[in-house]
Structure formats: C-alpha cells, structure tokens
Amino acid sequence: MKRIVFIALALAAWTASAQPRNNVVPSFAGAVEDFQPGLTNQIGRQYPMVNSQGAVRAQLRAPQASSVQLDIGGRRYEMVKDENGVWTGTSDPQDVGFHYYQLNVDGASVPDPGTVYFYGAGRWGSGIEIPSADMDFWQTKNVPQGSIVEKYYWSKATESMRHCYVYLPAEYDKNPGKKYPVLYLQHGNAENEQGWSAQGHTGQILDNLIAEGKAVPFIVVMDYGQGQNIHLVGEYAEQLPQPQPGQRASNDGFQVVLLTDIIPMVEKEYRVIADARHRAMAGLSMGGGQTRRITLANPTTFAYVGMFSGGVMSVEDIQGAKGFQQTNKLVFMSSGSKENPRVMEAAESLKQIGVNAVGYISEGTAHEWHTWRRSLYQFAQLLFK
C-alpha cells in the first residue's frame, strides 16, 4: 500500500511539473531549422526570426540576467543562455499575420531591441509578421503612391489639440479641382491612430487597389478613439451618449469628437464630398463597436458601414434607427474564422429586409491584424460605387 501511495504521489508531482506554470513553457523543440529574419526587424538585425512553421525565435544578449522569456501569443517561452551571455528561445507556431510580443528579463517586460516598435496592447513594443500566402495585397509596389499626412487640429469638444493621420490617394495633388469620398477608419482597444497605417498597411492596400482599378480613389481619416482618454468639456460633456444595456460608456465620447471636430475639420481642410453618400465609417474590434453605435445613432450621416471583428448589426438595430435604411448603401461585417463568427448569418438576415449586407470571413486567422487587413481589402472594393 505504501508503495502504491508513493508511486501515485510521484506521478502527481511529475504531472504537475510537466504543466505550464503561469503560462511559462519550454522553447518549442520541434522547430524546423529554416529560420529567416523577421519582416519587422530593424535594418541589419538578424533576430527575431520566423521559420516555415510560423515559429518565432528571439535572441537577446544579457549576460547578467538570470531569466529571459519570449512572451508571445499568451505564453512565455523559456530562453536559454549560452557561454557568451546570449539568450535564445523559440515559440510554438503562430497564426499567420502580425503579432505583438515582448521579452521578459528578470521579471521586467521589455521590447525586443531587434524590431521596430508598434503601439498596441497599451504600450510601445515589438511586433512580428508571420508570413502568409496572401501577403501580396499589402506590399509596397511600383504603383502611384499616395501619402499618409500627419494632421494636428484644435478640438472644441476637448479644448485641446488632437492628432490624426490622413491617407490621400496618389492623384489628390494632381487633380486640384476634384473632390473625394472619405472613410473614417478606427483602431482597436489599446491601440492608437497609427495602427491602421503601421500595422494595417492601409496606404499600401489602397494604393494597390486603386492602381489595379479595383477601388475608386478616396480619402481615409485615422483618428484616436480610446474613450477613457477623451475628456469632453463644457456643453460637449453633456452630449456624451448614454450606454445601452450591456455596453460601456467609455468609448462613446469619440462620437462627440467625431461629429463636432473631426468631420468638420476634414471637410474644411481637404477636398471631400460632404454628404452621406460619400461618407463611410469602419473600424476593427473596439472601433467596429464604435462604428456600430455611431452610425446607428446618426442614421443619415454615413452611407457605408464596416465592422471588422466588431460585432454585427441586427434587423432590430436597423429598424430602430430612423432613416438608416434609406441612407445606407452597404453594411459590411467581417471576422476571422477562429473568432466564432456570426457575420454570415447576420448579413443574410439584413438582406431579408432589403439591406445591402456583406459578410466576410478571414480563413485561418483570429482577432488579429491580418483579419483586419483582409477585411479592409474587401471593404474598400465595395465603397462609393
């Protein structure tokens, strides 16, 4: 009996030791050794690397550190130090597309000095691209190049300077008499106004589509929408929309800024066609939820609506927004195939009441930037036609 108890206890101890502790696991042991430098590396840096399986290998020289881990995809992978003080670790295969990650050095999370930095997960940090078979649509090509303009403007609603990025198609400066439609494109939670141009490659996607004749030239405005950091003042604070049951109020202050400051500024500073038929709004994740709320609350302001991993619109939503169906030209809803999508059935329901609804599923991706790049690629081809 004692022997049985001892064996049982030993087995339990071994099983416990084999399980990840606090999501910390050993480096991936089955990696194929065909690693190549990452696409987001700083110039001249060999690490981090990615192999054909989508595994990420990072290195860091930290001879005095006692522990270094590669933190990616919700797990921390133990890195091993060599005789020169260089730590190396390899993750399990990751989904295709862009991933935020960091290194953990003696308990402190820091960016990997081998990559350029991106703003996401509420911080500036590292990002890495897992190559996909359909990367061509967001590559920089020898086609007429539009521009991403950095724009500062005064906000009456917040009594402060605000900041956005504006994509102008290549022909904008060459056709001074022409006016353009405009898309207001929002980022996700814990990201900022740089996300769509840096991680999302908006400029490259649109340059390529316009050059191929698949999209009409239009302007894109990418502004900051993180609600808890938008502080309305005076009479504008009183316009803060009240949340619906189950919704948070923190993101809704952006609606006031959008209608009070951003749209008027864009229509004053840029050559845009200032009517609903030439105005679109879309966003990813949190930005998709903002798009849903704002377009339903202002049903005659935007003719085109896009929600990328940002929920769906229902028949009841649209029937309860007076004027929406008469104004709307398109409701586009998308999701990664790994996100438990409901977008296709939602689109079918809207079609039954006469809405031009499109559902799109990004195969093989989850709640991540490649889902949203693919979504923008599809959505842009349907706009303003």
C-alpha positions as CSV (number, residue, x, y, z in Angstrom):
1,M,0.0,0.0,0.0
2,K,2.8,2.4,0.9
3,R,4.5,1.7,-2.5
4,I,1.2,2.4,-4.3
5,V,0.8,5.7,-2.5
6,F,4.4,6.7,-3.2
7,I,4.0,5.9,-6.9
8,A,0.8,7.9,-7.0
9,L,2.4,10.9,-5.3
10,A,5.4,10.7,-7.6
11,L,3.2,10.6,-10.7
12,A,1.2,13.6,-9.4
13,A,4.4,15.5,-8.8
14,W,5.7,14.7,-12.3
15,T,2.4,15.6,-13.9
16,A,2.3,19.0,-12.1
17,S,5.9,19.7,-13.1
18,A,5.1,19.0,-16.7
19,Q,2.3,21.5,-16.8
20,P,3.0,25.2,-17.7
21,R,3.3,27.4,-14.6
22,N,1.8,30.8,-15.1
23,N,1.8,30.1,-18.9
24,V,5.6,29.6,-18.9
25,V,6.7,26.7,-21.1
26,P,10.0,25.4,-22.6
27,S,11.1,26.6,-26.0
28,F,9.4,24.8,-29.0
29,A,11.5,21.6,-29.5
30,G,10.1,20.6,-32.9
31,A,11.2,23.7,-34.9
32,V,12.2,23.2,-38.5
33,E,15.7,24.9,-38.9
34,D,14.8,27.2,-41.8
35,F,14.6,30.4,-39.9
36,Q,14.7,33.8,-41.7
37,P,15.0,37.3,-40.2
38,G,11.6,38.8,-39.5
39,L,9.9,41.3,-41.8
40,T,9.6,43.8,-39.0
41,N,13.3,43.7,-37.9
42,Q,15.4,46.8,-37.6
43,I,17.8,47.2,-40.5
44,G,20.7,44.9,-40.2
45,R,19.2,42.8,-37.4
46,Q,19.1,39.0,-37.8
47,Y,16.8,38.3,-34.9
48,P,14.0,37.8,-34.3
49,M,13.5,35.1,-36.9
50,V,10.5,33.2,-38.3
51,N,10.5,29.7,-39.8
52,S,8.2,27.9,-42.3
53,Q,6.1,26.6,-39.4
54,G,5.4,30.2,-38.1
55,A,7.6,29.7,-35.0
56,V,9.3,32.8,-33.7
57,R,12.9,32.6,-32.5
58,A,14.3,35.5,-30.4
59,Q,17.8,36.4,-29.1
60,L,18.9,38.8,-26.5
61,R,22.4,39.5,-25.2
62,A,22.0,39.9,-21.4
63,P,25.0,38.2,-19.7
64,Q,24.0,39.4,-16.2
65,A,20.3,38.4,-16.4
66,S,19.2,35.3,-14.5
67,S,16.0,34.6,-16.5
68,V,14.8,35.7,-20.0
69,Q,11.5,34.7,-21.6
70,L,9.9,35.2,-25.0
71,D,6.3,36.4,-24.4
72,I,4.0,35.9,-27.4
73,G,0.6,34.5,-28.1
74,G,-0.4,34.4,-24.4
75,R,2.6,32.2,-23.4
76,R,6.1,32.8,-22.1
77,Y,8.8,30.6,-23.6
78,E,11.9,30.0,-21.6
79,M,15.1,31.2,-23.3
80,V,18.5,29.6,-22.7
81,K,21.8,31.5,-22.2
82,D,25.0,30.4,-23.9
83,E,28.6,30.9,-22.8
84,N,28.6,34.4,-24.4
85,G,25.6,35.6,-22.4
86,V,23.2,35.4,-25.4
87,W,19.8,34.1,-24.6
88,T,17.8,32.2,-27.3
89,G,14.2,30.9,-27.3
90,T,11.7,29.6,-29.8
91,S,7.9,29.9,-29.7
92,D,5.3,27.3,-30.9
93,P,4.0,28.0,-34.4
94,Q,1.8,31.2,-34.5
95,D,-1.1,32.1,-36.8
96,V,-0.2,34.0,-40.0
97,G,-0.2,37.7,-39.7
98,F,1.0,40.4,-37.2
99,H,1.6,39.6,-33.5
100,Y,2.6,41.9,-30.7
101,Y,5.2,40.4,-28.4
102,Q,7.8,41.3,-25.7
103,L,10.7,39.8,-23.8
104,N,10.6,39.3,-20.0
105,V,14.0,39.9,-18.4
106,D,14.2,39.1,-14.7
107,G,10.5,39.8,-14.3
108,A,10.5,43.1,-16.3
109,S,8.7,43.1,-19.7
110,V,10.7,45.0,-22.3
111,P,10.6,45.4,-26.1
112,D,12.9,43.3,-28.3
113,P,15.7,45.6,-29.5
114,G,15.8,43.7,-32.8
115,T,12.5,45.0,-34.1
116,V,10.9,48.3,-35.0
117,Y,8.3,49.3,-32.4
118,F,4.5,49.5,-32.7
119,Y,1.8,50.8,-30.4
120,G,-0.5,48.1,-29.3
121,A,-1.6,46.3,-26.1
122,G,-1.5,49.7,-24.5
123,R,2.2,50.3,-25.0
124,W,5.0,50.8,-27.5
125,G,6.6,47.4,-28.1
126,S,7.7,44.8,-30.5
127,G,5.7,43.2,-33.3
128,I,6.5,40.4,-35.7
129,E,4.9,39.3,-39.0
130,I,4.2,35.6,-39.6
131,P,4.3,35.4,-43.5
132,S,1.1,34.3,-45.2
133,A,0.4,33.1,-48.7
134,D,-1.7,36.2,-49.5
135,M,0.7,39.0,-48.4
136,D,0.9,40.5,-51.9
137,F,-2.1,42.8,-51.5
138,W,-0.4,44.9,-48.7
139,Q,3.1,45.1,-50.1
140,T,4.7,48.3,-51.4
141,K,4.7,48.1,-55.1
142,N,5.9,50.2,-58.1
143,V,2.5,51.9,-58.5
144,P,1.4,55.5,-58.0
145,Q,2.0,56.2,-54.3
146,G,-0.5,58.0,-52.1
147,S,0.6,59.8,-48.9
148,I,-0.1,59.5,-45.2
149,V,-0.4,63.0,-43.8
150,E,0.1,63.7,-40.1
151,K,-2.6,66.3,-39.1
152,Y,-2.9,68.3,-35.9
153,Y,-6.1,70.2,-35.2
154,W,-7.9,72.0,-32.4
155,S,-10.8,70.2,-30.7
156,K,-13.7,72.3,-29.4
157,A,-15.1,69.3,-27.6
158,T,-12.0,68.6,-25.5
159,E,-10.4,72.1,-25.7
160,S,-7.1,70.5,-26.7
161,M,-5.0,69.7,-29.7
162,R,-5.7,66.4,-31.3
163,H,-3.9,64.3,-33.9
164,C,-4.8,62.1,-36.8
165,Y,-3.4,60.5,-39.9
166,V,-5.0,61.1,-43.3
167,Y,-4.4,58.9,-46.4
168,L,-4.6,60.9,-49.7
169,P,-4.7,58.9,-52.9
170,A,-1.8,59.4,-55.4
171,E,-3.9,61.6,-57.7
172,Y,-5.0,64.0,-55.0
173,D,-2.4,66.7,-55.6
174,K,-2.5,66.2,-59.4
175,N,-6.2,66.9,-59.7
176,P,-6.8,70.1,-57.6
177,G,-10.3,70.5,-58.9
178,K,-11.5,67.1,-57.8
179,K,-13.3,66.2,-54.6
180,Y,-13.2,62.8,-53.0
181,P,-15.2,60.5,-50.8
182,V,-13.9,59.8,-47.3
183,L,-13.7,56.8,-45.0
184,Y,-13.3,57.4,-41.2
185,L,-11.3,54.3,-40.1
186,Q,-10.9,53.4,-36.4
187,H,-8.4,51.3,-34.5
188,G,-9.0,48.8,-31.7
189,N,-8.7,48.8,-27.9
190,A,-5.3,49.7,-26.5
191,E,-4.1,50.9,-30.0
192,N,-3.9,54.4,-31.5
193,E,-4.3,56.4,-34.7
194,Q,-1.0,54.9,-36.1
195,G,-2.2,51.4,-36.1
196,W,-4.0,51.3,-39.4
197,S,-1.1,52.8,-41.3
198,A,1.7,50.9,-39.5
199,Q,0.3,47.5,-38.6
200,G,-2.6,47.6,-41.1
201,H,-0.7,48.9,-44.1
202,T,-3.7,51.0,-45.2
203,G,-1.7,53.1,-47.6
204,Q,-0.3,50.1,-49.5
205,I,-3.6,48.3,-49.6
206,L,-5.4,51.3,-51.2
207,D,-2.5,52.3,-53.5
208,N,-2.5,48.7,-54.9
209,L,-6.3,48.5,-55.2
210,I,-6.6,51.9,-56.9
211,A,-3.8,51.1,-59.3
212,E,-5.5,47.9,-60.3
213,G,-8.8,49.6,-60.8
214,K,-10.5,47.6,-58.0
215,A,-11.2,50.7,-55.8
216,V,-12.1,54.3,-56.6
217,P,-9.8,56.9,-55.1
218,F,-10.9,58.1,-51.7
219,I,-9.5,59.7,-48.5
220,V,-9.1,57.8,-45.3
221,V,-9.0,59.5,-41.8
222,M,-7.5,57.6,-39.0
223,D,-8.0,59.2,-35.6
224,Y,-7.6,58.3,-31.9
225,G,-10.7,56.8,-30.3
226,Q,-9.7,55.4,-26.9
227,G,-12.7,56.7,-25.0
228,Q,-11.3,56.8,-21.5
229,N,-8.7,59.2,-22.7
230,I,-11.2,61.5,-24.4
231,H,-12.3,64.2,-21.9
232,L,-15.2,66.3,-23.1
233,V,-15.6,69.7,-21.6
234,G,-18.4,72.2,-21.1
235,E,-21.6,71.8,-23.2
236,Y,-19.9,68.9,-25.1
237,A,-19.7,66.8,-21.9
238,E,-23.5,66.9,-21.7
239,Q,-23.7,65.4,-25.2
240,L,-22.0,62.2,-24.0
241,P,-24.3,59.3,-25.3
242,Q,-25.8,57.1,-22.6
243,P,-24.7,53.5,-22.9
244,Q,-27.2,50.8,-23.9
245,P,-27.7,47.9,-21.5
246,G,-24.5,45.8,-21.5
247,Q,-22.4,48.5,-23.2
248,R,-19.6,50.6,-21.7
249,A,-19.8,54.4,-21.9
250,S,-16.1,54.9,-22.0
251,N,-15.8,54.7,-25.8
252,D,-18.8,56.9,-26.7
253,G,-17.1,60.2,-26.2
254,F,-15.4,59.7,-29.5
255,Q,-18.8,60.2,-31.2
256,V,-19.0,63.8,-29.9
257,V,-15.4,64.5,-31.1
258,L,-16.0,62.9,-34.5
259,L,-19.2,64.9,-35.2
260,T,-18.0,68.1,-33.6
261,D,-14.4,68.3,-34.6
262,I,-13.1,65.6,-37.0
263,I,-15.7,65.6,-39.8
264,P,-15.9,69.5,-39.9
265,M,-12.1,69.7,-39.9
266,V,-11.7,67.2,-42.7
267,E,-14.4,68.9,-44.8
268,K,-12.7,72.2,-44.3
269,E,-9.1,71.2,-44.8
270,Y,-9.4,68.6,-47.6
271,R,-11.3,68.3,-50.8
272,V,-14.0,65.9,-49.8
273,I,-17.6,65.4,-51.0
274,A,-19.5,66.5,-47.9
275,D,-22.6,64.3,-48.0
276,A,-23.7,60.9,-46.6
277,R,-23.5,59.2,-49.9
278,H,-19.7,59.9,-50.0
279,R,-19.0,59.2,-46.3
280,A,-18.1,55.9,-44.7
281,M,-17.1,54.7,-41.3
282,A,-15.4,51.5,-40.3
283,G,-13.3,50.1,-37.5
284,L,-11.7,47.0,-36.0
285,S,-12.7,45.4,-32.7
286,M,-13.4,48.3,-30.4
287,G,-13.5,50.6,-33.4
288,G,-16.1,48.3,-35.0
289,G,-18.2,48.6,-31.9
290,Q,-17.9,52.4,-32.1
291,T,-18.8,52.3,-35.8
292,R,-22.0,50.3,-35.0
293,R,-23.1,52.7,-32.2
294,I,-22.2,55.9,-34.0
295,T,-23.8,55.0,-37.4
296,L,-27.0,53.8,-35.7
297,A,-27.2,56.9,-33.5
298,N,-26.6,59.1,-36.6
299,P,-28.5,57.1,-39.2
300,T,-28.3,59.7,-42.0
301,T,-24.6,60.6,-41.7
302,F,-22.8,57.6,-43.2
303,A,-23.9,55.6,-46.2
304,Y,-21.3,52.9,-45.8
305,V,-20.6,50.9,-42.6
306,G,-17.8,48.4,-41.9
307,M,-17.3,46.3,-38.7
308,F,-14.2,44.2,-38.6
309,S,-14.3,41.7,-35.7
310,G,-16.5,44.3,-34.1
311,G,-19.9,42.6,-33.7
312,V,-22.9,42.7,-36.1
313,M,-25.9,44.8,-36.8
314,S,-29.3,43.2,-36.4
315,V,-32.6,43.7,-38.1
316,E,-33.9,45.3,-34.9
317,D,-30.9,47.7,-34.8
318,I,-31.6,49.0,-38.3
319,Q,-35.4,49.1,-38.0
320,G,-34.9,51.1,-34.8
321,A,-32.7,53.7,-36.5
322,K,-35.0,56.0,-38.4
323,G,-33.5,56.9,-41.8
324,F,-30.7,54.4,-41.7
325,Q,-32.0,52.1,-44.3
326,Q,-32.9,54.9,-46.7
327,T,-29.4,56.3,-46.4
328,N,-27.3,53.2,-46.2
329,K,-25.6,51.7,-49.2
330,L,-23.6,48.9,-47.5
331,V,-23.3,47.1,-44.2
332,F,-20.1,45.1,-44.2
333,M,-19.4,42.7,-41.3
334,S,-16.3,40.5,-41.0
335,S,-14.5,38.2,-38.7
336,G,-11.6,35.7,-38.5
337,S,-12.6,32.1,-38.9
338,K,-11.2,31.4,-35.4
339,E,-13.4,34.0,-33.7
340,N,-16.6,32.1,-33.7
341,P,-18.0,34.3,-36.4
342,R,-21.7,35.2,-36.8
343,V,-21.3,37.6,-39.6
344,M,-22.6,35.5,-42.4
345,E,-25.9,34.7,-40.8
346,A,-26.2,38.4,-39.7
347,A,-25.7,39.5,-43.3
348,E,-28.3,37.1,-44.5
349,S,-30.8,38.4,-42.0
350,L,-30.2,42.0,-43.1
351,K,-30.6,41.0,-46.8
352,Q,-34.1,39.8,-46.0
353,I,-35.2,43.3,-45.2
354,G,-33.5,44.8,-48.2
355,V,-30.2,46.0,-46.8
356,N,-27.1,45.6,-49.0
357,A,-25.2,43.5,-46.4
358,V,-22.0,41.6,-46.9
359,G,-20.4,39.1,-44.6
360,Y,-16.8,38.2,-44.9
361,I,-14.7,35.5,-43.0
362,S,-10.9,35.6,-43.0
363,E,-9.9,32.0,-43.1
364,G,-7.3,30.7,-40.7
365,T,-7.0,33.9,-38.6
366,A,-8.3,35.1,-35.3
367,H,-8.6,38.5,-33.6
368,E,-5.5,40.0,-35.3
369,W,-4.3,42.4,-37.9
370,H,-4.3,40.0,-40.9
371,T,-8.0,39.5,-40.4
372,W,-8.4,43.3,-40.5
373,R,-6.1,43.9,-43.4
374,R,-8.1,41.3,-45.4
375,S,-11.3,43.0,-44.3
376,L,-10.2,46.4,-45.4
377,Y,-9.1,45.0,-48.8
378,Q,-12.6,43.5,-49.3
379,F,-14.5,46.5,-47.9
380,A,-12.6,49.1,-50.0
381,Q,-13.6,47.5,-53.2
382,L,-17.2,48.0,-52.4
383,L,-17.1,51.6,-51.4
384,F,-18.5,54.6,-53.3
385,K,-19.5,52.7,-56.4
